[in-house]
Amino acid sequence: MKYVSFIIFLLSTPLLLMGCTETTNNLYRLELERECVGCNLEGVNLPRENFGLKYRIPRSSSPLSVTPFGMDKAKPVDLTRANLSNANLYQSDLSSIILENAILVETNLSETDLENAILIGANLQGANLENANLQGANLENANLRGAILTGVNLEETHLKGIETDKNTVWD
């Protein structure tokens, strides 16, 4: 009977055994649910990832897949109020992502596709957006102090109320 209790205990605590952290749990939620509102992803290293609308998921809601057979277009990833400070998202597809009021301080978003992304109130202070595609993105009331914005596509981008300073680097 002692062994059965111990086995039940082990099976009921898989996260402790696998060494999962809050960050890995949040990444798991992001992958399966395409949503991680208010989650902590500080310092994650996700270069060349695809979280955009072009990422397709099976109708059965099983894990994400890029195979086109029997798939529907994915819903936008929602990272509202998420902390992505110091993250590396270099060359990632974040098209139509929702990053409203997200913390993206010192985040590497260079060469990232943020087409039609929602960045309302986002804190992009010191972020590297060099050669990023922000076409149609909404950066209303975003903090761009000290951000690097050289070579950025700002066509049809909403920039009302953005905050910049002398350290913001524009083309």
PyMOL CGO cylinders between C-alpha atoms (Angstrom):
from pymol import cmd
from pymol.cgo import CYLINDER

trace = [
    CYLINDER, 0.00, 0.00, 0.00, 2.93, 2.34, 0.72, 0.3, 1, 1, 1, 1, 1, 1,
    CYLINDER, 2.93, 2.34, 0.72, 4.20, 1.93, -2.83, 0.3, 1, 1, 1, 1, 1, 1,
    CYLINDER, 4.20, 1.93, -2.83, 0.80, 2.67, -4.37, 0.3, 1, 1, 1, 1, 1, 1,
    CYLINDER, 0.80, 2.67, -4.37, 0.57, 5.93, -2.39, 0.3, 1, 1, 1, 1, 1, 1,
    CYLINDER, 0.57, 5.93, -2.39, 4.08, 6.91, -3.47, 0.3, 1, 1, 1, 1, 1, 1,
    CYLINDER, 4.08, 6.91, -3.47, 3.31, 6.18, -7.15, 0.3, 1, 1, 1, 1, 1, 1,
    CYLINDER, 3.31, 6.18, -7.15, 0.09, 8.22, -6.94, 0.3, 1, 1, 1, 1, 1, 1,
    CYLINDER, 0.09, 8.22, -6.94, 2.09, 11.07, -5.41, 0.3, 1, 1, 1, 1, 1, 1,
    CYLINDER, 2.09, 11.07, -5.41, 4.67, 10.91, -8.22, 0.3, 1, 1, 1, 1, 1, 1,
    CYLINDER, 4.67, 10.91, -8.22, 2.00, 10.87, -10.92, 0.3, 1, 1, 1, 1, 1, 1,
    CYLINDER, 2.00, 10.87, -10.92, 0.18, 13.81, -9.37, 0.3, 1, 1, 1, 1, 1, 1,
    CYLINDER, 0.18, 13.81, -9.37, 3.32, 16.01, -9.39, 0.3, 1, 1, 1, 1, 1, 1,
    CYLINDER, 3.32, 16.01, -9.39, 4.83, 15.66, -12.89, 0.3, 1, 1, 1, 1, 1, 1,
    CYLINDER, 4.83, 15.66, -12.89, 5.94, 19.29, -13.06, 0.3, 1, 1, 1, 1, 1, 1,
    CYLINDER, 5.94, 19.29, -13.06, 8.18, 18.92, -10.04, 0.3, 1, 1, 1, 1, 1, 1,
    CYLINDER, 8.18, 18.92, -10.04, 9.79, 15.80, -11.44, 0.3, 1, 1, 1, 1, 1, 1,
    CYLINDER, 9.79, 15.80, -11.44, 10.44, 17.22, -14.88, 0.3, 1, 1, 1, 1, 1, 1,
    CYLINDER, 10.44, 17.22, -14.88, 11.98, 20.41, -13.52, 0.3, 1, 1, 1, 1, 1, 1,
    CYLINDER, 11.98, 20.41, -13.52, 9.45, 22.66, -15.24, 0.3, 1, 1, 1, 1, 1, 1,
    CYLINDER, 9.45, 22.66, -15.24, 9.64, 26.32, -14.40, 0.3, 1, 1, 1, 1, 1, 1,
    CYLINDER, 9.64, 26.32, -14.40, 7.07, 29.07, -14.65, 0.3, 1, 1, 1, 1, 1, 1,
    CYLINDER, 7.07, 29.07, -14.65, 8.63, 30.02, -17.99, 0.3, 1, 1, 1, 1, 1, 1,
    CYLINDER, 8.63, 30.02, -17.99, 8.37, 26.53, -19.47, 0.3, 1, 1, 1, 1, 1, 1,
    CYLINDER, 8.37, 26.53, -19.47, 4.79, 26.23, -18.25, 0.3, 1, 1, 1, 1, 1, 1,
    CYLINDER, 4.79, 26.23, -18.25, 3.99, 29.57, -19.90, 0.3, 1, 1, 1, 1, 1, 1,
    CYLINDER, 3.99, 29.57, -19.90, 5.64, 28.47, -23.16, 0.3, 1, 1, 1, 1, 1, 1,
    CYLINDER, 5.64, 28.47, -23.16, 3.58, 25.28, -23.05, 0.3, 1, 1, 1, 1, 1, 1,
    CYLINDER, 3.58, 25.28, -23.05, 0.39, 27.34, -22.57, 0.3, 1, 1, 1, 1, 1, 1,
    CYLINDER, 0.39, 27.34, -22.57, 1.43, 29.61, -25.41, 0.3, 1, 1, 1, 1, 1, 1,
    CYLINDER, 1.43, 29.61, -25.41, 2.01, 26.68, -27.75, 0.3, 1, 1, 1, 1, 1, 1,
    CYLINDER, 2.01, 26.68, -27.75, -1.18, 24.79, -26.95, 0.3, 1, 1, 1, 1, 1, 1,
    CYLINDER, -1.18, 24.79, -26.95, -3.61, 27.61, -26.20, 0.3, 1, 1, 1, 1, 1, 1,
    CYLINDER, -3.61, 27.61, -26.20, -2.01, 30.42, -28.28, 0.3, 1, 1, 1, 1, 1, 1,
    CYLINDER, -2.01, 30.42, -28.28, -2.60, 32.60, -25.24, 0.3, 1, 1, 1, 1, 1, 1,
    CYLINDER, -2.60, 32.60, -25.24, -0.59, 33.50, -22.17, 0.3, 1, 1, 1, 1, 1, 1,
    CYLINDER, -0.59, 33.50, -22.17, -2.08, 36.70, -20.78, 0.3, 1, 1, 1, 1, 1, 1,
    CYLINDER, -2.08, 36.70, -20.78, 0.13, 38.29, -18.13, 0.3, 1, 1, 1, 1, 1, 1,
    CYLINDER, 0.13, 38.29, -18.13, 2.69, 35.49, -18.29, 0.3, 1, 1, 1, 1, 1, 1,
    CYLINDER, 2.69, 35.49, -18.29, 6.40, 35.79, -17.59, 0.3, 1, 1, 1, 1, 1, 1,
    CYLINDER, 6.40, 35.79, -17.59, 8.64, 34.97, -20.55, 0.3, 1, 1, 1, 1, 1, 1,
    CYLINDER, 8.64, 34.97, -20.55, 11.52, 37.22, -19.53, 0.3, 1, 1, 1, 1, 1, 1,
    CYLINDER, 11.52, 37.22, -19.53, 14.75, 36.35, -21.31, 0.3, 1, 1, 1, 1, 1, 1,
    CYLINDER, 14.75, 36.35, -21.31, 13.32, 33.56, -23.50, 0.3, 1, 1, 1, 1, 1, 1,
    CYLINDER, 13.32, 33.56, -23.50, 15.37, 32.66, -26.56, 0.3, 1, 1, 1, 1, 1, 1,
    CYLINDER, 15.37, 32.66, -26.56, 12.95, 32.06, -29.45, 0.3, 1, 1, 1, 1, 1, 1,
    CYLINDER, 12.95, 32.06, -29.45, 14.67, 33.23, -32.64, 0.3, 1, 1, 1, 1, 1, 1,
    CYLINDER, 14.67, 33.23, -32.64, 12.96, 32.39, -35.94, 0.3, 1, 1, 1, 1, 1, 1,
    CYLINDER, 12.96, 32.39, -35.94, 9.78, 31.14, -34.19, 0.3, 1, 1, 1, 1, 1, 1,
    CYLINDER, 9.78, 31.14, -34.19, 6.43, 31.34, -35.89, 0.3, 1, 1, 1, 1, 1, 1,
    CYLINDER, 6.43, 31.34, -35.89, 3.58, 32.64, -33.73, 0.3, 1, 1, 1, 1, 1, 1,
    CYLINDER, 3.58, 32.64, -33.73, 1.84, 34.53, -36.51, 0.3, 1, 1, 1, 1, 1, 1,
    CYLINDER, 1.84, 34.53, -36.51, -1.50, 33.90, -38.17, 0.3, 1, 1, 1, 1, 1, 1,
    CYLINDER, -1.50, 33.90, -38.17, 0.34, 31.91, -40.80, 0.3, 1, 1, 1, 1, 1, 1,
    CYLINDER, 0.34, 31.91, -40.80, 0.97, 29.27, -38.15, 0.3, 1, 1, 1, 1, 1, 1,
    CYLINDER, 0.97, 29.27, -38.15, -1.79, 26.73, -38.60, 0.3, 1, 1, 1, 1, 1, 1,
    CYLINDER, -1.79, 26.73, -38.60, -3.27, 24.42, -36.00, 0.3, 1, 1, 1, 1, 1, 1,
    CYLINDER, -3.27, 24.42, -36.00, -5.30, 21.24, -36.40, 0.3, 1, 1, 1, 1, 1, 1,
    CYLINDER, -5.30, 21.24, -36.40, -9.06, 21.51, -35.98, 0.3, 1, 1, 1, 1, 1, 1,
    CYLINDER, -9.06, 21.51, -35.98, -8.80, 19.00, -33.15, 0.3, 1, 1, 1, 1, 1, 1,
    CYLINDER, -8.80, 19.00, -33.15, -6.84, 21.50, -30.99, 0.3, 1, 1, 1, 1, 1, 1,
    CYLINDER, -6.84, 21.50, -30.99, -3.83, 19.20, -30.77, 0.3, 1, 1, 1, 1, 1, 1,
    CYLINDER, -3.83, 19.20, -30.77, -0.32, 20.72, -30.65, 0.3, 1, 1, 1, 1, 1, 1,
    CYLINDER, -0.32, 20.72, -30.65, 0.73, 23.28, -33.24, 0.3, 1, 1, 1, 1, 1, 1,
    CYLINDER, 0.73, 23.28, -33.24, 1.71, 22.07, -36.67, 0.3, 1, 1, 1, 1, 1, 1,
    CYLINDER, 1.71, 22.07, -36.67, 2.86, 23.60, -39.90, 0.3, 1, 1, 1, 1, 1, 1,
    CYLINDER, 2.86, 23.60, -39.90, 1.42, 20.90, -42.15, 0.3, 1, 1, 1, 1, 1, 1,
    CYLINDER, 1.42, 20.90, -42.15, -1.41, 22.27, -44.29, 0.3, 1, 1, 1, 1, 1, 1,
    CYLINDER, -1.41, 22.27, -44.29, -3.63, 19.21, -44.48, 0.3, 1, 1, 1, 1, 1, 1,
    CYLINDER, -3.63, 19.21, -44.48, -6.99, 19.51, -42.71, 0.3, 1, 1, 1, 1, 1, 1,
    CYLINDER, -6.99, 19.51, -42.71, -6.00, 22.68, -40.92, 0.3, 1, 1, 1, 1, 1, 1,
    CYLINDER, -6.00, 22.68, -40.92, -7.63, 26.02, -40.30, 0.3, 1, 1, 1, 1, 1, 1,
    CYLINDER, -7.63, 26.02, -40.30, -5.95, 29.38, -39.90, 0.3, 1, 1, 1, 1, 1, 1,
    CYLINDER, -5.95, 29.38, -39.90, -4.77, 29.88, -36.34, 0.3, 1, 1, 1, 1, 1, 1,
    CYLINDER, -4.77, 29.88, -36.34, -6.20, 32.57, -34.07, 0.3, 1, 1, 1, 1, 1, 1,
    CYLINDER, -6.20, 32.57, -34.07, -3.85, 35.41, -33.09, 0.3, 1, 1, 1, 1, 1, 1,
    CYLINDER, -3.85, 35.41, -33.09, -1.47, 34.71, -30.22, 0.3, 1, 1, 1, 1, 1, 1,
    CYLINDER, -1.47, 34.71, -30.22, -2.47, 36.79, -27.18, 0.3, 1, 1, 1, 1, 1, 1,
    CYLINDER, -2.47, 36.79, -27.18, 0.38, 37.93, -24.93, 0.3, 1, 1, 1, 1, 1, 1,
    CYLINDER, 0.38, 37.93, -24.93, -1.43, 40.86, -23.35, 0.3, 1, 1, 1, 1, 1, 1,
    CYLINDER, -1.43, 40.86, -23.35, 0.52, 42.19, -20.34, 0.3, 1, 1, 1, 1, 1, 1,
    CYLINDER, 0.52, 42.19, -20.34, 3.22, 39.51, -20.81, 0.3, 1, 1, 1, 1, 1, 1,
    CYLINDER, 3.22, 39.51, -20.81, 6.78, 40.17, -19.70, 0.3, 1, 1, 1, 1, 1, 1,
    CYLINDER, 6.78, 40.17, -19.70, 9.16, 39.54, -22.61, 0.3, 1, 1, 1, 1, 1, 1,
    CYLINDER, 9.16, 39.54, -22.61, 12.00, 41.72, -21.33, 0.3, 1, 1, 1, 1, 1, 1,
    CYLINDER, 12.00, 41.72, -21.33, 15.41, 40.75, -22.71, 0.3, 1, 1, 1, 1, 1, 1,
    CYLINDER, 15.41, 40.75, -22.71, 13.84, 38.08, -24.93, 0.3, 1, 1, 1, 1, 1, 1,
    CYLINDER, 13.84, 38.08, -24.93, 15.37, 37.10, -28.26, 0.3, 1, 1, 1, 1, 1, 1,
    CYLINDER, 15.37, 37.10, -28.26, 12.69, 37.00, -30.99, 0.3, 1, 1, 1, 1, 1, 1,
    CYLINDER, 12.69, 37.00, -30.99, 15.06, 37.66, -33.89, 0.3, 1, 1, 1, 1, 1, 1,
    CYLINDER, 15.06, 37.66, -33.89, 13.48, 36.93, -37.31, 0.3, 1, 1, 1, 1, 1, 1,
    CYLINDER, 13.48, 36.93, -37.31, 10.30, 35.54, -35.73, 0.3, 1, 1, 1, 1, 1, 1,
    CYLINDER, 10.30, 35.54, -35.73, 6.86, 35.69, -37.32, 0.3, 1, 1, 1, 1, 1, 1,
    CYLINDER, 6.86, 35.69, -37.32, 4.69, 37.59, -34.86, 0.3, 1, 1, 1, 1, 1, 1,
    CYLINDER, 4.69, 37.59, -34.86, 2.18, 38.83, -37.43, 0.3, 1, 1, 1, 1, 1, 1,
    CYLINDER, 2.18, 38.83, -37.43, -1.15, 39.82, -35.85, 0.3, 1, 1, 1, 1, 1, 1,
    CYLINDER, -1.15, 39.82, -35.85, 0.14, 38.98, -32.36, 0.3, 1, 1, 1, 1, 1, 1,
    CYLINDER, 0.14, 38.98, -32.36, -1.53, 40.77, -29.44, 0.3, 1, 1, 1, 1, 1, 1,
    CYLINDER, -1.53, 40.77, -29.44, 1.09, 42.41, -27.20, 0.3, 1, 1, 1, 1, 1, 1,
    CYLINDER, 1.09, 42.41, -27.20, -1.13, 45.04, -25.60, 0.3, 1, 1, 1, 1, 1, 1,
    CYLINDER, -1.13, 45.04, -25.60, 0.56, 46.56, -22.52, 0.3, 1, 1, 1, 1, 1, 1,
    CYLINDER, 0.56, 46.56, -22.52, 3.34, 43.96, -22.82, 0.3, 1, 1, 1, 1, 1, 1,
    CYLINDER, 3.34, 43.96, -22.82, 6.82, 44.57, -21.42, 0.3, 1, 1, 1, 1, 1, 1,
    CYLINDER, 6.82, 44.57, -21.42, 9.38, 44.27, -24.21, 0.3, 1, 1, 1, 1, 1, 1,
    CYLINDER, 9.38, 44.27, -24.21, 12.26, 46.20, -22.62, 0.3, 1, 1, 1, 1, 1, 1,
    CYLINDER, 12.26, 46.20, -22.62, 15.61, 45.45, -24.31, 0.3, 1, 1, 1, 1, 1, 1,
    CYLINDER, 15.61, 45.45, -24.31, 13.95, 42.73, -26.43, 0.3, 1, 1, 1, 1, 1, 1,
    CYLINDER, 13.95, 42.73, -26.43, 15.56, 41.69, -29.72, 0.3, 1, 1, 1, 1, 1, 1,
    CYLINDER, 15.56, 41.69, -29.72, 12.85, 42.06, -32.37, 0.3, 1, 1, 1, 1, 1, 1,
    CYLINDER, 12.85, 42.06, -32.37, 15.24, 42.71, -35.25, 0.3, 1, 1, 1, 1, 1, 1,
    CYLINDER, 15.24, 42.71, -35.25, 14.05, 41.44, -38.63, 0.3, 1, 1, 1, 1, 1, 1,
    CYLINDER, 14.05, 41.44, -38.63, 10.82, 40.27, -36.96, 0.3, 1, 1, 1, 1, 1, 1,
    CYLINDER, 10.82, 40.27, -36.96, 7.48, 40.27, -38.79, 0.3, 1, 1, 1, 1, 1, 1,
    CYLINDER, 7.48, 40.27, -38.79, 5.05, 42.27, -36.64, 0.3, 1, 1, 1, 1, 1, 1,
    CYLINDER, 5.05, 42.27, -36.64, 2.62, 43.04, -39.46, 0.3, 1, 1, 1, 1, 1, 1,
    CYLINDER, 2.62, 43.04, -39.46, -0.80, 43.99, -38.04, 0.3, 1, 1, 1, 1, 1, 1,
    CYLINDER, -0.80, 43.99, -38.04, 0.45, 43.35, -34.49, 0.3, 1, 1, 1, 1, 1, 1,
    CYLINDER, 0.45, 43.35, -34.49, -1.34, 45.04, -31.60, 0.3, 1, 1, 1, 1, 1, 1,
    CYLINDER, -1.34, 45.04, -31.60, 1.26, 46.80, -29.42, 0.3, 1, 1, 1, 1, 1, 1,
    CYLINDER, 1.26, 46.80, -29.42, -1.03, 49.36, -27.76, 0.3, 1, 1, 1, 1, 1, 1,
    CYLINDER, -1.03, 49.36, -27.76, 0.66, 50.65, -24.60, 0.3, 1, 1, 1, 1, 1, 1,
    CYLINDER, 0.66, 50.65, -24.60, 3.59, 48.24, -24.99, 0.3, 1, 1, 1, 1, 1, 1,
    CYLINDER, 3.59, 48.24, -24.99, 6.88, 49.11, -23.32, 0.3, 1, 1, 1, 1, 1, 1,
    CYLINDER, 6.88, 49.11, -23.32, 9.53, 48.76, -26.03, 0.3, 1, 1, 1, 1, 1, 1,
    CYLINDER, 9.53, 48.76, -26.03, 12.13, 50.83, -24.23, 0.3, 1, 1, 1, 1, 1, 1,
    CYLINDER, 12.13, 50.83, -24.23, 15.57, 49.97, -25.60, 0.3, 1, 1, 1, 1, 1, 1,
    CYLINDER, 15.57, 49.97, -25.60, 14.15, 47.25, -27.88, 0.3, 1, 1, 1, 1, 1, 1,
    CYLINDER, 14.15, 47.25, -27.88, 15.97, 46.38, -31.10, 0.3, 1, 1, 1, 1, 1, 1,
    CYLINDER, 15.97, 46.38, -31.10, 13.46, 46.62, -33.98, 0.3, 1, 1, 1, 1, 1, 1,
    CYLINDER, 13.46, 46.62, -33.98, 16.06, 47.02, -36.72, 0.3, 1, 1, 1, 1, 1, 1,
    CYLINDER, 16.06, 47.02, -36.72, 14.62, 45.98, -40.12, 0.3, 1, 1, 1, 1, 1, 1,
    CYLINDER, 14.62, 45.98, -40.12, 11.38, 44.78, -38.50, 0.3, 1, 1, 1, 1, 1, 1,
    CYLINDER, 11.38, 44.78, -38.50, 8.10, 44.80, -40.41, 0.3, 1, 1, 1, 1, 1, 1,
    CYLINDER, 8.10, 44.80, -40.41, 5.55, 46.89, -38.49, 0.3, 1, 1, 1, 1, 1, 1,
    CYLINDER, 5.55, 46.89, -38.49, 3.23, 47.42, -41.46, 0.3, 1, 1, 1, 1, 1, 1,
    CYLINDER, 3.23, 47.42, -41.46, -0.31, 47.99, -40.19, 0.3, 1, 1, 1, 1, 1, 1,
    CYLINDER, -0.31, 47.99, -40.19, 0.74, 47.51, -36.56, 0.3, 1, 1, 1, 1, 1, 1,
    CYLINDER, 0.74, 47.51, -36.56, -0.87, 49.52, -33.78, 0.3, 1, 1, 1, 1, 1, 1,
    CYLINDER, -0.87, 49.52, -33.78, 1.71, 51.11, -31.48, 0.3, 1, 1, 1, 1, 1, 1,
    CYLINDER, 1.71, 51.11, -31.48, -0.64, 53.67, -29.95, 0.3, 1, 1, 1, 1, 1, 1,
    CYLINDER, -0.64, 53.67, -29.95, 0.76, 54.97, -26.64, 0.3, 1, 1, 1, 1, 1, 1,
    CYLINDER, 0.76, 54.97, -26.64, 3.78, 52.63, -26.87, 0.3, 1, 1, 1, 1, 1, 1,
    CYLINDER, 3.78, 52.63, -26.87, 7.05, 53.52, -25.15, 0.3, 1, 1, 1, 1, 1, 1,
    CYLINDER, 7.05, 53.52, -25.15, 9.83, 53.60, -27.78, 0.3, 1, 1, 1, 1, 1, 1,
    CYLINDER, 9.83, 53.60, -27.78, 12.43, 55.43, -25.70, 0.3, 1, 1, 1, 1, 1, 1,
    CYLINDER, 12.43, 55.43, -25.70, 15.88, 54.30, -26.72, 0.3, 1, 1, 1, 1, 1, 1,
    CYLINDER, 15.88, 54.30, -26.72, 14.50, 51.78, -29.24, 0.3, 1, 1, 1, 1, 1, 1,
    CYLINDER, 14.50, 51.78, -29.24, 16.42, 51.04, -32.46, 0.3, 1, 1, 1, 1, 1, 1,
    CYLINDER, 16.42, 51.04, -32.46, 14.08, 51.60, -35.41, 0.3, 1, 1, 1, 1, 1, 1,
    CYLINDER, 14.08, 51.60, -35.41, 16.45, 51.71, -38.39, 0.3, 1, 1, 1, 1, 1, 1,
    CYLINDER, 16.45, 51.71, -38.39, 15.13, 50.12, -41.56, 0.3, 1, 1, 1, 1, 1, 1,
    CYLINDER, 15.13, 50.12, -41.56, 11.68, 49.51, -40.02, 0.3, 1, 1, 1, 1, 1, 1,
    CYLINDER, 11.68, 49.51, -40.02, 8.64, 49.28, -42.30, 0.3, 1, 1, 1, 1, 1, 1,
    CYLINDER, 8.64, 49.28, -42.30, 6.16, 51.72, -40.74, 0.3, 1, 1, 1, 1, 1, 1,
    CYLINDER, 6.16, 51.72, -40.74, 3.68, 51.75, -43.64, 0.3, 1, 1, 1, 1, 1, 1,
    CYLINDER, 3.68, 51.75, -43.64, 0.13, 52.23, -42.29, 0.3, 1, 1, 1, 1, 1, 1,
    CYLINDER, 0.13, 52.23, -42.29, 1.44, 51.89, -38.72, 0.3, 1, 1, 1, 1, 1, 1,
    CYLINDER, 1.44, 51.89, -38.72, -0.55, 53.64, -35.97, 0.3, 1, 1, 1, 1, 1, 1,
    CYLINDER, -0.55, 53.64, -35.97, 1.88, 55.78, -33.97, 0.3, 1, 1, 1, 1, 1, 1,
    CYLINDER, 1.88, 55.78, -33.97, -0.48, 58.08, -32.08, 0.3, 1, 1, 1, 1, 1, 1,
    CYLINDER, -0.48, 58.08, -32.08, 0.81, 58.98, -28.62, 0.3, 1, 1, 1, 1, 1, 1,
    CYLINDER, 0.81, 58.98, -28.62, 4.12, 57.08, -28.84, 0.3, 1, 1, 1, 1, 1, 1,
    CYLINDER, 4.12, 57.08, -28.84, 6.88, 58.08, -26.46, 0.3, 1, 1, 1, 1, 1, 1,
    CYLINDER, 6.88, 58.08, -26.46, 10.39, 58.64, -27.85, 0.3, 1, 1, 1, 1, 1, 1,
    CYLINDER, 10.39, 58.64, -27.85, 13.49, 60.43, -26.66, 0.3, 1, 1, 1, 1, 1, 1,
    CYLINDER, 13.49, 60.43, -26.66, 16.88, 61.52, -27.97, 0.3, 1, 1, 1, 1, 1, 1,
    CYLINDER, 16.88, 61.52, -27.97, 18.14, 57.91, -27.64, 0.3, 1, 1, 1, 1, 1, 1,
    CYLINDER, 18.14, 57.91, -27.64, 15.49, 56.54, -30.01, 0.3, 1, 1, 1, 1, 1, 1,
    CYLINDER, 15.49, 56.54, -30.01, 17.28, 55.64, -33.26, 0.3, 1, 1, 1, 1, 1, 1,
    CYLINDER, 17.28, 55.64, -33.26, 15.25, 56.30, -36.44, 0.3, 1, 1, 1, 1, 1, 1,
    CYLINDER, 15.25, 56.30, -36.44, 16.25, 55.85, -40.06, 0.3, 1, 1, 1, 1, 1, 1,
]
cmd.load_cgo(trace, "trace")
